[in-house]
């Protein structure tokens, strides 16, 4: 009988990330993405307003680990770090039987013994958790509710009386969710699931070269940087009148570093592709970038260079003619390269689909609508979310071939 050697695989744990001065930080308030606050380039001895009447001192944030929770301490008038999530998900067994119902409970505003004035007095001396406990103890109807109703009641009261935040490191996913909830027009109404499909269909990964045109405040550029860094090259094309403003989101992510971003990126105003001069002064480039830029422009106008042929063409905009954009950028996409075009509207992509199909220059081309319905999945109460945004634009994708 042969010996069996047992091999134990150990996974090295990712080192804990600490908030440092100069980082960008996302504050998730009461676990609600719609209330996220983004703070760029955080500095010491500054105050950030998170709630209506309360601010957090940056000294309480710098030095703690990302994904930490902080709660406002009314007694000391400051935020303190918590050991765990103050709002854990309820745990129920599938075999646990639901007993009782809420048919004898009436919302007549008579169930609470505490008056609003008394609750306001409690706020001055007690923490949010203690206030919620007092409210539950003085509720006449709480004990008569089902366990699910009790959990919903507690969650509602915690959101109202507990002030806690989660310190999150910005990523393309976090920023996409935040912008979609608060400024969806800034990212062309692109939801996170649409962004995921966009990057996968565009074949964006390390050691490739991508050509990007977007008006999504730098969301596509930031996402490509995250997936490709530090190995890869991005040719970023942007309208002349907003060449720098299309980098907002990419400036909020802490990784990769600015040096890596600059080494990976060549920025070209779109007017160069129309054989016109740029209308504004560009950021100075180093010698290598200047040489790469001149070679790229030469390749664009002559089509003779293969060095700058890209593996992926990514276009995401609601403000420009998609057919015109693809006509100008198409020569730089190498054969067998992937292309993906996004728009909130179907009609411009339909016109582009018809043109590309008539040219016989693509294969596996498809026009899809991104649709998602979020579900709550919990024992005895799995159902679709009542409030959700289903559609999130249209995506045209395929592979370039030589006709």
C-alpha positions in Angstrom: 0.0 0.0 0.0 1.5 3.3 -1.1 1.8 6.2 1.2 -0.5 9.1 0.6 1.1 12.5 1.1 -1.2 15.1 2.3 -0.6 18.5 0.8 -1.9 21.5 2.8 -2.4 24.6 0.7 -2.1 27.8 2.6 -3.6 31.0 1.2 -1.7 34.1 2.1 -4.1 36.7 3.6 -4.2 40.0 1.9 -2.6 42.6 4.1 -5.0 44.9 5.9 -5.3 48.2 4.1 -5.0 51.3 6.3 -6.4 54.8 5.6 -3.5 57.1 4.9 -3.3 60.9 4.5 -3.9 61.8 0.9 -6.2 58.8 0.2 -9.6 59.0 -1.3 -12.3 57.5 1.0 -16.0 56.5 0.5 -18.2 56.9 3.6 -21.2 54.5 3.5 -23.8 55.9 5.8 -26.1 53.5 7.5 -25.5 50.8 4.8 -27.4 52.9 2.2 -25.5 53.5 -1.1 -27.7 56.4 -1.9 -26.2 58.3 1.0 -22.6 57.6 0.2 -20.1 60.5 0.6 -16.9 60.6 -1.4 -14.0 62.4 0.1 -10.9 62.9 -2.1 -7.4 63.5 -0.8 -8.2 63.3 2.9 -6.1 65.5 5.2 -5.6 65.7 8.9 -7.5 68.1 11.2 -10.4 68.6 8.9 -14.1 68.0 9.4 -16.4 66.1 7.0 -20.1 66.6 7.3 -21.8 63.2 7.2 -25.1 63.8 9.0 -27.4 66.8 9.3 -25.9 67.9 12.6 -22.8 65.8 13.0 -19.4 65.9 11.3 -16.5 63.5 11.5 -12.9 64.6 12.2 -10.4 63.2 9.7 -8.1 62.4 12.6 -10.6 59.7 13.7 -10.4 58.1 10.2 -6.7 58.3 9.3 -4.9 55.2 10.6 -7.9 52.9 10.9 -8.4 49.9 8.6 -10.7 50.1 5.5 -14.1 48.5 5.9 -14.2 49.6 9.6 -17.5 50.8 11.1 -17.7 54.0 13.2 -20.7 55.1 15.3 -21.4 58.6 16.6 -21.0 58.8 20.4 -23.4 61.4 21.7 -21.8 61.6 25.1 -18.3 62.4 23.8 -19.6 64.1 20.6 -17.3 62.1 18.3 -17.2 58.9 16.2 -15.7 55.7 17.7 -14.6 52.5 15.9 -17.0 49.5 16.4 -15.8 45.9 16.6 -18.4 44.6 14.2 -21.2 45.6 11.8 -23.9 47.2 13.9 -26.6 46.0 11.5 -26.0 42.3 10.9 -28.3 40.3 8.6 -30.9 38.2 10.5 -30.2 34.4 10.7 -33.1 32.0 10.4 -33.2 28.3 9.8 -35.2 26.9 6.8 -36.8 24.5 9.3 -37.8 27.2 11.7 -41.6 27.6 11.7 -43.1 31.1 11.4 -45.6 31.4 14.3 -48.4 34.0 14.5 -49.3 37.0 12.4 -49.8 40.7 12.6 -53.6 40.9 12.1 -54.2 42.1 15.6 -51.7 45.0 15.3 -53.1 48.4 14.3 -51.0 51.5 13.4 -52.9 54.0 15.6 -49.8 55.8 17.1 -50.7 54.5 20.5 -48.2 51.7 20.7 -45.3 53.8 21.9 -45.2 54.9 25.5 -42.3 57.4 24.9 -43.2 60.8 23.6 -41.1 62.6 20.9 -39.9 65.0 23.5 -38.6 62.2 25.7 -36.8 60.6 22.8 -35.1 63.9 22.0 -33.9 64.0 25.6 -32.5 60.5 25.3 -30.5 61.5 22.2 -28.5 63.9 24.4 -27.1 61.3 26.7 -27.5 57.9 25.1 -26.0 56.1 22.2 -28.2 55.1 19.2 -28.2 51.4 20.3 -29.5 52.3 23.8 -32.2 54.6 22.4 -33.4 51.7 20.1 -33.5 49.4 23.2 -35.5 51.9 25.2 -38.0 52.3 22.3 -38.4 48.5 22.0 -39.0 48.2 25.7 -41.7 50.9 25.7 -43.5 49.5 22.6 -46.8 47.8 23.4 -47.0 46.0 20.1 -43.4 44.7 19.6 -43.8 41.4 21.5 -46.9 40.6 19.4 -45.2 41.0 16.1 -43.8 38.0 14.1 -40.0 37.5 14.2 -39.8 39.0 10.7 -41.8 42.0 11.6 -39.6 42.5 14.7 -36.5 42.4 12.5 -37.9 45.0 10.1 -39.0 47.2 13.0 -35.5 47.1 14.6 -33.8 47.8 11.2 -36.1 50.8 10.7 -35.4 52.2 14.1 -31.6 51.7 13.8 -31.5 53.7 10.6 -33.4 56.5 12.3 -31.6 56.7 15.6 -28.2 55.1 15.1 -25.6 57.1 13.2 -22.9 54.8 11.9 -20.6 54.8 8.8 -18.5 52.3 7.0 -15.1 53.5 5.7 -14.6 51.9 2.3 -11.7 52.2 -0.1 -12.9 53.5 -3.5 -13.0 51.0 -6.4 -14.6 51.1 -9.8 -17.5 49.0 -8.4 -18.1 51.1 -5.3 -17.9 54.4 -7.3 -20.2 53.0 -10.0 -22.8 52.1 -7.4 -22.4 55.5 -5.7 -22.7 57.5 -8.9 -25.6 55.4 -10.1 -27.6 56.2 -7.0 -26.7 59.9 -6.8 -25.6 61.2 -10.2 -26.5 58.5 -12.8 -26.4 61.0 -15.7 -22.7 61.5 -15.0 -22.0 57.9 -15.9 -24.6 57.6 -18.7 -26.9 55.6 -16.4 -24.5 52.7 -16.4 -25.3 50.3 -13.6 -22.7 47.9 -12.0 -24.0 44.8 -13.8 -23.8 46.7 -17.2 -20.3 47.8 -16.4 -19.3 44.1 -15.6 -20.8 43.0 -19.0 -19.1 45.8 -20.7 -15.6 44.9 -19.5 -16.1 41.2 -20.1 -17.4 41.6 -23.6 -14.5 44.1 -24.3 -12.0 41.4 -23.3 -10.2 43.8 -20.9 -7.5 42.1 -18.9 -3.8 42.4 -18.1 -1.1 42.5 -20.9 -3.5 43.9 -23.5 -3.9 47.3 -25.2 -7.3 49.0 -25.0 -8.6 52.0 -26.9 -11.3 53.9 -24.9 -13.7 56.7 -25.7 -16.2 57.6 -23.0 -18.2 60.3 -21.5 -18.8 58.5 -18.2 -16.6 60.7 -16.0 -13.7 58.3 -16.3 -15.6 55.2 -15.0 -14.5 53.0 -18.0 -11.0 54.3 -17.8 -10.8 53.6 -14.0 -12.3 50.1 -14.4 -9.7 49.3 -17.2 -6.9 50.5 -15.0 -8.0 48.3 -12.1 -8.1 45.2 -14.4 -5.0 45.8 -16.4 -2.5 47.5 -14.0 0.4 47.4 -14.0 0.8 45.5 -17.3 -1.0 46.9 -20.2 -1.6 50.1 -22.3 -4.6 52.3 -22.5 -5.1 54.8 -25.3 -7.7 57.3 -24.0 -9.6 59.4 -26.5 -11.8 62.2 -25.2 -13.5 65.3 -26.7 -11.3 68.3 -26.9 -13.5 70.6 -24.8 -13.6 68.1 -21.8 -10.2 66.3 -22.2 -9.4 66.6 -18.5 -12.9 66.5 -16.9 -13.4 63.0 -18.2 -11.0 61.7 -15.5 -13.0 62.5 -12.4 -13.6 58.9 -11.2 -10.2 57.6 -12.2 -8.7 60.3 -9.8 -10.7 58.9 -6.9 -9.2 55.3 -6.9 -6.1 55.0 -4.8 -4.6 52.1 -6.9 -2.8 52.0 -9.2 -0.5 54.9 -8.3 -0.4 58.0 -10.4 3.0 57.0 -11.8 1.6 53.6 -13.0 -1.5 55.4 -14.5 0.7 57.8 -16.4 3.0 55.0 -17.7 0.0 53.0 -18.9 -1.9 55.8 -20.5 -1.7 57.8 -23.7 -4.2 60.6 -23.9 -5.4 61.8 -27.3 -8.0 64.5 -28.1 -10.6 63.3 -30.5 -9.9 66.2 -32.9 -6.6 64.5 -33.9 -8.5 61.7 -35.5 -10.3 64.3 -37.7 -6.9 65.7 -38.8 -7.6 68.9 -36.8 -5.6 70.6 -34.2 -6.5 70.4 -30.5 -8.3 73.4 -29.1 -6.5 73.4 -25.7 -3.1 73.0 -24.2 -2.4 69.4 -23.2 -0.6 68.2 -20.1 3.2 67.9 -20.9 4.3 64.4 -21.7 7.7 62.8 -21.2 9.9 61.9 -24.2 8.7 58.3 -24.4 5.0 59.4 -24.3 5.6 62.1 -26.9 7.2 59.6 -29.2 4.3 57.1 -28.7 1.8 59.9 -29.2 3.4 61.0 -32.5 3.6 57.4 -33.7 -0.1 56.9 -32.8 -1.2 59.9 -34.7 0.8 58.9 -37.7 -0.7 55.4 -37.5 -4.2 56.9 -37.3 -3.7 59.0 -40.4 -1.8 56.6 -42.5 -2.9 53.2 -41.1 0.6 51.9 -41.7 1.7 51.1 -38.2 0.9 47.8 -36.4 2.6 48.7 -33.1 -0.4 50.6 -31.8 -3.1 48.3 -33.1 -5.4 47.7 -30.1 -6.9 44.5 -28.7 -10.1 46.1 -27.5 -12.2 49.1 -28.6 -14.4 50.5 -25.8 -17.0 53.2 -26.4 -19.5 54.5 -23.8 -21.4 57.7 -24.5 -24.8 59.2 -24.9 -23.6 62.5 -26.3 -21.9 61.6 -29.6 -22.7 59.8 -32.8 -21.6 56.2 -32.3 -21.3 55.5 -36.0 -19.0 58.4 -36.5 -16.9 57.5 -33.5 -16.5 53.9 -34.6 -15.6 55.0 -38.2 -12.7 57.1 -36.8 -11.4 54.6 -34.3 -12.0 51.3 -36.2 -8.7 51.3 -38.1 -6.8 51.1 -34.8 -8.6 47.9 -33.7 -6.7 44.9 -34.9 -8.4 41.9 -36.6 -9.8 39.5 -34.0 -10.0 42.4 -31.6 -13.1 42.8 -29.4 -15.3 45.9 -29.6 -18.1 46.9 -27.2 -20.3 50.0 -27.5 -22.6 51.3 -24.8 -25.5 53.7 -24.9 -28.6 54.4 -22.8 -30.6 54.4 -26.0 -31.2 51.7 -28.5 -31.6 53.6 -31.8 -28.0 54.8 -32.3 -26.7 51.3 -31.7 -29.3 49.8 -34.1 -27.9 52.1 -36.8 -24.4 51.1 -36.0 -25.3 47.4 -36.0 -26.9 47.7 -39.5 -23.8 49.4 -40.8 -21.3 46.9 -39.4 -23.3 44.0 -40.6 -23.5 45.5 -44.1 -19.7 46.0 -44.1 -19.2 42.3 -43.2 -16.4 43.3 -40.9 -17.6 41.6 -37.7 -18.5 38.3 -36.3 -20.4 37.2 -33.2 -22.0 40.6 -33.1 -25.0 41.1 -30.8 -27.1 44.0 -29.4 -28.3 43.3 -25.9 -30.2 45.2 -23.3 -28.8 44.9 -19.8 -31.6 44.0 -17.4 -31.5 43.0 -13.8 -34.0 42.4 -11.0 -32.6 42.3 -7.5 -34.0 39.7 -5.1 -34.0 39.4 -1.4 -33.0 35.8 -0.6 -33.8 34.9 3.0 -35.6 31.8 4.5 -39.4 32.1 4.3 -39.2 35.5 2.6 -37.5 35.4 -0.8 -39.0 37.9 -3.2 -38.0 40.6 -5.7 -37.1 44.0 -4.3 -40.0 46.3 -4.4 -38.0 49.3 -5.5 -35.4 48.7 -8.2 -34.1 50.0 -11.5 -34.4 47.2 -14.0 -32.9 48.4 -17.3 -29.5 49.9 -17.7 -28.8 50.7 -21.3 -27.8 48.7 -24.4 -24.5 47.1 -25.4 -23.4 46.3 -28.9 -20.4 43.9 -29.0 -18.6 41.6 -31.3 -15.2 40.7 -32.9 -13.5 42.5 -35.8 -12.7 40.4 -38.9 -11.3 41.3 -42.3 -14.1 41.1 -44.9 
